[in-house]
Amino acid sequence: ILIICLSQVAVQSQYYSETLPYHPRPVKVTNLNFFMHRTTGVTIVVVAQANSTSNNNSSSVPFASLFAINDPLRTGPEPDSELIGNIQGIASVAGMNASSTEYLDFGFNTGKFNGSSLSVFSRGEPDLAVVGGRGQFMMATGVAQFNPILVNATNTIAEFNVTIIHY
């Protein structure tokens, strides 16, 4: 009886099931437009920096710095425009010309996309690669293009035009 019980347990504890037919959901294309509002020392801070005594490049950002980011997303470039979410992530400055590699999560907490987010992992160029998402942006791919509107010593405002392919 013990051998029969053990054989039943082994058969019923498989980690997979029979193959089910694939019924793809229709592909959706969504275009978003929003603005990031960044304040140095408040919404972006240095969390690690290389211990070097010289900075041979002409950049104001030292080589080998790691930043934590939590920037608000708004519907317009005005500081009092409607808050729709935030960008959270990290950026590492790894190039001698202060270029950065960024992992960012665009989280939306109001409106039609409340509870959804987009994941971006790319170099800090004008075109950022959308590599995933959750909620209504499940399995998202696409591109997030940004255009700096205001850049000064303490503030940055950038417009994002995002095209997303998702299910």
Secondary structure, DSSP 8 states (H G I E B T S, - for coil): -HHHHHHHHHHHT-S------------EEEEEEEEEEEEBTTTEEEEEE---S---SS-SS-SSEEEEEEEEEESSSSTTS-EEEEEEEEEEE-STT--EEEEEEEEE-SGGGTT-EEEEEEESSSEEEEEEEEGGGTT-EEEEEEEEEEE-SSEEEEEEEEEEEE-
